[in-house]
Amino acid sequence: MFGLETDVFILLSISLFAACAFEFVNGFHDTANAVATVIYTNSLKPTVAVVWSGICNFAGVLLGGIGVAMGIVNLLPVELLVDQNIYHSVAMVMALLLSSIIWNVGTWYFGLPSSSSHTLIGSILGVGLAFSTMPENKEGVSAVNWDKAIETGQALLLSPLLGFSLVIVLMFMIRKVVPDETKDQLFKEPKKNTAPPSWIRGILIATCSLVSFFHGSNDGQKGVGLIMLILIGIVPLQFAVNPNIDPKLLQSNIAGIEQTIATLDPSQLSVVNKERLVQTKKELVDLKAIAAAGMTPNAQVPKTNRLNVRRDLLLINNNMNKIAEDEGANLSANQIKVLKDNLGEQKGIRRFTDYAPLWVIFMVALSLGLGTMIGWRRIVVTVGEKIGKQHLTYAQGASAELVAALMIAISSWRHLPVSTTHILSSGIAGSMVANKGVKNLQFGTVRNIALAWVLTLPVSILLSFTLYTVFRWLI
């Protein structure tokens, strides 16, 4: 399959299985946060809650697009890491997979709501940093897209703080706006084994469904991105560019980009952007030559050219975006729009690189959905019982989940990966503070969650860095 030798095909199969295992663990690790509120408010029985959440996660992955997935892929410019030795790519893949799974399973075992997003991103950064130390990287090329890494890091760090704060604000508004009779019901502690009033139950089930769906649309996409990293790394000839788009469509994008370039005065650009412009012109010439001479009869880029085409497209996209931001470019709003259209993932050159086959999306959706239905209890107990000193009220559960769903939805729309775990657990903490002040928190649990939050990124970076170095040494 894919024209691979038997041993490489076996390694690819193991890598894909490990990626599904990561998403499976992600399901029962992260989605437990979504079902904690409906379970602890007696809105749904645990079995029903986790099955329903699994279905919503499945739907979220299928319908959530691939914007976040491509953010993960672009975090590690895998096209720089792929060389003639396919085992180097296997070392990269296995290092980031194993480090992610080790930390995820470890924190789950101790019932700590740590972030699968932090873990995966830390593992990717660790592999990139390790590659930077390898002998073949003689020019010291950065194997991490630091602009994307910083943007992702900001989203991951700020989202729990926003979740904590917004839940406090929402709880305050509920107390001020909702009539006293309704308020008494919302802020009442649930009776044991007694379901809440139907309208409250409906709200809680709806917010749980939204968190689960948007978790799938965000965290599930990380699994899609992970599998695309594996496929591009190990079988780049098949997956470096989308084989289902007619390459002739690329020619109009090239012409549009060249028209923008023709309006630029290089003397007005910064030194760095002058170099980017020269490089872009060269890449466009190479790309036109491939487009003109290398099309196959079935309207695909020849396999031998696909990785080079991917490199060219991503380099052109990056360079032109940087040049457009230069004040010396002096581009009008309309020119910038036209350029963005020709660079973008809808009708521009990025539609050739930013894609995922349907079978990949379905495989991740199934893994995440099944994982949600298993192993949820440890994290649910932490979220439901150990963050605050009082039992979770209806208002607290609904507020925390509504804020989490909204923030995850916005992050997915912005193509930013965030942590469902940290947003929701910080929201629960915020609801406890809003109810009876800081004294209402169990500081031991909060400390452990914060410690996991702080340690996840450096530990996963160190793990993947070490594993990649060891695997490369063994190879």
N, C-alpha and C positions, 0 to 999 in steps of 0.2 A: 504493500500500500504506500502511496506517495513516492514510489521508487526508492524506498529506503532499504538499507541492509537490515537483516533480521534483528541484530542486537540493537540497532538504533530505533527500529520500530517498537521493540519491546520497551526501551527507555522512554519513547514518546508516549506509549500507552500508560506506563507507570506515572509519568508526569501529568497526563490528563486525569488519571484516577486520583492523584494527589490533589489536583486543583478542585475536583469535585468534592473530595474529602474536606478541603478547606471551606468550601461553601456550605457543606453539610454541618460542619462544626459552627460556622458562622450562624446558621439557622437556629440551632438550639442555644447558642451563646448570646446572640444579640436579640433575637425575636422574643426571648423570654421576657425582655423588658416590656414589650408591647402587650403581652397577655397578663402581666402581673396585676394591673389595675382591675381588669374585668374579673379576675379570679378572686382577688381580695375584697372586692365589693359584692361578691356573690351574683354578679351579672351573668356569668356563664360558668358552667362546670369546667374544670381544668381540661378534660379530654376534648370537649366541644371547642373550647377556646383555642387550643393549640392546633387543632385540625383546621378550624376556620382561618386562623392566622397563617397557617401554611398555605392554604388556598390563595389568600390575599397576596402573600409573598410571591407565589408562583405567577399570579397575574401581573404583579408589579414589575417583575423581571421581563416578562413578555412584552408589556406595553410601555415600558419606561424609556425606550430609546437606547442609545449607546454613547451619549455625550460624556457621562462620568467614566465609562469604560475607556474611552479614548484619552481621557485625562490621565488614567493609570498607565496606559501604553506610552503616552508621550512623556511621562515622568522619567522613564528609562529609555533613552534613544537606542533601542535594541539594534537598529540598523548599523550602529557603530560597533556593537559587540560581536556581530555575526562575522565569522571568518571561515577559512577553508576547513578548519577542524570542527566538525559538528559536535564533538564531545565537549568542547568549550561551552557551546550553547546549552548542552545538557547540564553541565556543571552550574551554569547561571540559573537555570530553571529549578533544579533540585535544591539549590541553596536557598532561594527565596521561598520555595514551597515548604521545605522542612522547618525553616526558622519560624514561618508564620504559624504552622500547625503546632509546633512545640509550645510556643508562648500561649496560643489560644487555648489549647487543651489544659495547660498548667493553670492558667487563671480560672478557667471553668471549674476545674477540680476543687479549687479553694473557694468557689462561689463568688469570685470577684468580677463585677461587670466591667471588664476591660474592653478596649476597642479593637475589633477585627480590622478596621480601617487603618488605625495607627500601626497595627502589626504588619499588615501587607505593605504599607507605604515605607515603613522603616526597613523592611526586608529588601524592598526594591532599591532604596538608597544605599543599603549596605553592599549589595551586589555591585552597584555602580561605582562606589568608592573603592571596592576591592579591585575592580577591573582597572581603575586608574593606576594601580600599583603594579600591574602586570608588565612583563618585559616587552610584549608586542605594542604596548601603548607608548612608543618612543617619543611621540610628539606631546605627550601629556594632555591628550584630549579629554575633556570632562565627559564622563559617562553618566552624568546626571543633568537633567534639564532643570537648572536651579531656579529659573523664573517660575516654572510650574511647581517646583517643590516648595518654594516660598509661599506661593498662592494657596497651595493645598495645606501647608502647615498653618497658615493664618486661619483658614476655614475650620480646621480641626481644633485649634486652640481657642478660638473665639466662640464657637457654637455652644459649648457647655455653659460659658458665662452668660451668653444671651438667653439660653434656655432657663437658667436659674432666675435671671432678672425678669424675663417676660412672664413667667408663671406667677411671680409675686405681684406684678402689675395686674395680671388677669384676675387673680384671686381678690385683689383690692377692688377691682371694678365690679366683680360679682357681688361683693358685700355691699357696695354702694347702690347698685342699679336694681338688683333682684328684690322683689317684694319679700317681706319678713317671713311670710308663711312658706314660700318656696325656698327661701334661704335656709330656714330651719331644716327642711328636708335634705337640701344639698350638703349641708355641713354636719349632718348627723352621722354618727359612727354606725356602720352597717351592723345589723343583728346577725348573729351566727346562724348560718344555714338558711337565711331568709333573703330572698331576692329583693332588690330595690323596687320602688314604684316603676311602672312600665316606661314612663317618659324618661326617667333618669337612666334606666337600663338601656333604652334605645340610644341615648347620647353616648354612654360608655362603650357600647358595642360599635357604634359608628366611629368613635375616635380610635378605638383599638384597630378597627378595619383600616382606617386611613394610615395609621402608623405602620401597620404591617405592609400595606400596599406600597407606600412610599419608601419603606425600608427595602423592599424588593427592587424598586426603581433606582435606588442609590447603591446600597450594599451589593445587590445582585449584579449590578453593572461592574462592580470591582472584580467579581469572578469572571465576567465576560472579558474584561481587560486582561486579567491574569492568563486566561486561556489563549487570548490573542498573542500575548507575549511569548507563550510557549510555542505556538504555531509559527510565528514569525522567526523565533530564535532557532527552532529545530528544522522546520521545513519552509524556509523563506521563499523557495522557488514557487511554491503553491499559494502562499498566503501573504506575501509582501504587499501586493496590491489587489484590489477587488477584481476578480476575473470576470465578473458578471456585467461590467460596464464597458461599452464599446470605446476603445482608446481614441477613436477618431474625435470623440467629444472633447478630448483634451486640447485639440488644436485651437478651438475658439477661445478657450481659457488662456492659452499661451499668447494668442493675438491680443486679447484684452489687457494682459499684464504688460506686454510690450508697448501698447499704446500709452499706458501710464508711465512707463519708463521714458518714453520719448518726450514727455512733458517736463522731465526733471532736468535741473541744471546741476551737474555733479559738483561744480565749484562751490555751491551753496550748502552742500551736505557736510556733516562732520566727517572726520578722517575715517572713523570706523564704518560709517554708512557708505562712504565712497568705496571702500573695500567690499562691502556687502553688495553694492550695485554691480561692480565688476564681476564678482563671483556669480551673481544671479544671471547676468547676461550670458556667461559661459554655460551655466546649467540649462538655461533656456535653449541655447544652441544644441546642446547634447540631447535634450529632451525632444526637440523638433526632429533631430536626425533619427532617433529611435522611433518616434511616432510615424515618420514618413517611410522608413525602410523596414521596420521590424514587425509590422502587424501580421498576425497569422490569419489564415482564411476564415477562422471562426470568430474573428473580431476580438482577439485577446492580445495582451502584451505577452511576447514570448517569455517562457519561464526563466530563461537565462538572463533576461534583462530586468526582471521584476524588482530585484533588490536595489539595483542601480536607479531604476525609475522612482522607487520609494524614497531613496536618499535625495534625489534631485527635487522631488515634489516637496518634501518636508523642508529642505534647505531654502527653496524659493519662497515658500510660505513664511518661514521665520524671517528671512532677510527683508522681504517686502513689507511685512508688518512693522518691523523696526524702522525701515526707511520712511514709511507713511507717518510715523510719530515724530520724525525729525522736522523741526520748524523750517529748515531750509528747503524741504520738499515742496512746501507751499501748495499743497493739494487742496482743491475745493471740496466741499462736503459731498458733492455729487461724484467727484473723481474717487474719493475715499470709498463711497458706497459701491461704485463699479468695481474697484479693486477688491474690496471685501467679498463681493459676489463671486469674482473669479478665483479667489483664494479659498472660499468657504466650503463647508461639507455638504451643502445642499445642491448647488449647481457649479461649484468651483473645483479646484484641483484636489482639495482634501476629501472629496467623495471617493477618490481612488484609493486613499490610504486609511480613512476612518470608516471602517465597516466591520461587521462580524457576521459570519454565516448563521443562518437560522438554527442549525443543529447545535451550535455553540450556545446560543441564547436559551434554547430549550433544555439543554443539558444542565446549565447553571440553574435555571428556574426549578427544575425537578430536584436537584441536589439541595437547594435552599429550602424548598417547600417541605421535603421529607425531613430535613434536619430540624425544622421548626417543631415537628411533631414528636421529637425525641429529646430527652436529656434536659428539658426546660426547668426542672424543679429547683435546682441549686440557685440559679440566678433569680428566679421568681421569689424565693424565700428572702434573698438579700434585699431585693427592691421593695417587696411588700411589707417586710417586718423589721429590717435592720437599719434602714436609713433614718427613719424617724422614731420617736418614742411612743407615738400614738398610732392607733390603727388608721389606715388610709380611709379618708372620707370620699364621698361621691364627687364633691367639688374638686378635691385634690387630684383624684384620678383623671377626671375629664380635663381639667386645666393642663396637667402635665402632658397628656397625650395630644391634646389639641395643639399646644405650642410645638411639641416634637414633630407632629405631622406637617405643620405649616413650615417649619424650618427645614425639614428634610426635602419637602416639595420644592421650596425656593432654591435650595442647594442643587438639587437634580436639574432644575431649569437652568441654573447657572453653570452646569457641568462641573460642580465641585463635590468631591467626596467628603462626607461628614460622618461622625460616629453616632448612630442611633443610641447606642449604649450610654454614651456620655451626655447626650442631649436629654434623654428621658430620665436617667438617674439624677442629673442635676436639676431637672424640672421637679421631680419628686422632692428633692431636698429643698427647693425653693418653695414648694407648697407647704412643707412642714414649717419653714420659717415664717411664711405668711400667716399660718394658723396661730402659732403660739410663740414665735420668736426663735432666735438661734438656740435657745436652751432645749428646743424640741428635737434637735438633731442628736443622733447617736454618733458621737465624734469618733469612736473607734472604727465604725464602718466607713464614715466619710473619709477618715484618714487613709484607710486601706484602698478605697476607690481612687482617691487623689494620688496615692503612691503608685497604683497601677497605671494611672493616667500619665504620670511623670516618667515612669520607668519603661513603659511599653516601647516608645520610639528608640531610645538608646540601646535597650536590650536587644530588640529585633534587628537594629543596624549591626550591632556587634555579632549577633548570632549568624546572620547571613554573610557578613564580611568574613568571619572565620570559616564557615562552611564552604563558601566559594573558594577561598584560598586553599583549603585542604583538598577539595575536589580537584582543583587545577593542579595541585602538587601530585595527587595520585595519578591524574591523567598524564 
